[in-house]
Amino acid sequence: MSAPFRVSRRVDFVDTDMAGILHFSNYFRYMEFAEVAFLRARGLSVSMTWGGEKLGFPRVSATCDFLHPLRFEDVVDIEVRVERIGCKSVTYVFDFLHEERLVAKGRLSAVCCRMRSEARELEAIEIPDDIRARLLDRTEIA
């Protein structure tokens, strides 16, 4: 597993339900927010041109377990780690922390795909070695 990457965000009013608690669906948006920040910090993106090809990482699975509620204006720290890298896929784990208390745990899996513009189709491909190294934080980023 990779070293944790941490990003913070404040719970917005629009993200809460009638009880003032972060609506469950928004945990998935927050995971995507943290994933994008994690990738950006490594010079990557969920949609990018790499080696002259348009690559993307569409999600194939996402889960979240809710342990304690988050409320409007709470600041949540989201830790992202690479749990597993397969030949074509990557699985991240997310720990949601409020005042260092674990409040939720998420998991997201994505597959590396080439975007074939002429047919608007996705083709699963092996994760390029240089992207794999960045996901595992083993390379310097220029």
C-alpha positions in Angstrom: 0.0 0.0 0.0 1.2 3.5 -0.8 1.9 6.2 1.8 -1.3 8.2 2.6 -2.1 11.4 0.8 -4.3 13.8 2.8 -6.6 16.5 1.6 -9.1 18.6 3.6 -12.5 19.9 2.8 -15.3 21.6 4.7 -18.8 20.2 4.6 -21.0 22.6 2.6 -24.7 23.2 3.6 -25.8 22.0 0.1 -24.2 18.6 0.9 -26.3 18.0 4.0 -29.7 16.3 4.4 -32.7 17.7 6.4 -31.0 16.6 9.7 -27.9 18.7 8.8 -25.8 15.5 8.3 -23.6 15.0 5.2 -25.8 13.0 2.8 -24.4 9.6 2.1 -24.2 10.2 -1.7 -21.7 13.0 -1.1 -19.1 10.7 0.4 -18.6 9.4 -3.2 -18.2 12.9 -4.5 -15.7 13.6 -1.7 -13.8 10.4 -2.7 -13.6 11.7 -6.2 -12.4 15.1 -5.0 -9.6 13.4 -3.0 -8.7 11.0 -5.8 -8.3 14.0 -8.2 -6.1 15.9 -5.7 -4.0 12.7 -5.1 -3.5 12.2 -8.9 -2.8 15.9 -9.5 -0.1 15.8 -6.8 1.6 13.0 -8.8 1.3 14.8 -12.2 -1.6 12.6 -13.3 -5.3 12.9 -13.9 -8.4 10.7 -14.2 -8.5 11.9 -17.9 -5.2 12.8 -19.6 -3.0 12.6 -22.7 -0.1 10.2 -22.0 2.3 9.0 -24.6 0.3 10.6 -27.3 -2.9 8.7 -26.3 -6.0 9.9 -24.4 -6.2 7.8 -21.2 -8.8 7.7 -18.5 -9.6 5.8 -15.3 -13.3 5.1 -15.3 -14.6 3.7 -12.0 -15.8 0.1 -11.9 -16.6 -0.2 -8.2 -17.2 2.2 -5.2 -18.2 1.5 -1.7 -18.4 3.4 1.6 -19.0 2.5 5.2 -20.4 5.3 7.4 -19.3 5.2 11.1 -20.1 8.6 12.5 -22.0 11.6 11.0 -20.4 14.6 9.5 -22.3 17.9 9.8 -22.4 21.3 8.1 -19.1 23.2 8.5 -17.2 20.2 9.8 -13.8 19.9 8.3 -13.1 16.4 7.1 -9.6 15.2 6.3 -9.6 12.5 3.6 -6.6 10.2 3.4 -6.1 8.4 0.1 -3.9 5.3 -0.3 -3.3 2.9 -3.2 -4.4 -0.4 -1.8 -3.7 -2.5 -4.9 -2.5 -2.1 -8.5 -3.3 -4.8 -10.9 -2.3 -5.2 -14.5 -5.1 -2.8 -15.7 -6.8 -1.5 -12.5 -6.0 0.5 -9.4 -7.9 0.3 -6.1 -7.8 3.2 -3.6 -8.9 3.3 0.0 -10.2 6.4 1.7 -10.3 7.2 5.4 -12.5 10.1 6.3 -11.3 11.8 9.5 -13.0 14.5 11.6 -10.8 15.8 14.4 -8.6 12.6 13.9 -11.6 10.4 14.5 -12.4 7.9 11.7 -15.9 8.7 10.5 -16.1 6.7 7.2 -14.1 4.3 5.1 -14.4 4.1 1.3 -12.9 2.1 -1.5 -12.8 2.9 -5.2 -11.5 0.8 -8.1 -10.8 2.2 -11.6 -9.5 0.7 -14.8 -6.9 2.3 -17.1 -8.5 2.8 -20.5 -7.5 4.2 -23.9 -10.2 6.5 -25.3 -10.7 5.7 -29.0 -12.1 9.0 -30.2 -13.2 7.7 -33.6 -15.6 5.2 -32.0 -16.1 6.9 -28.6 -15.2 3.6 -27.0 -13.0 2.7 -24.1 -10.4 -0.1 -24.3 -8.9 -1.4 -21.1 -5.1 -1.4 -21.3 -2.2 -2.2 -19.0 -1.3 0.6 -16.7 1.9 2.2 -18.2 5.0 1.6 -16.0 5.6 5.3 -15.5 2.0 5.9 -14.4 2.2 2.9 -12.1 5.4 4.3 -10.5 3.7 7.7 -9.9 0.7 6.0 -8.4 3.1 4.3 -6.0 5.0 7.5 -5.5 8.3 6.1 -6.7 9.3 8.7 -9.2 10.2 12.4 -9.1 7.7 14.7 -10.8 9.1 17.4 -13.0 
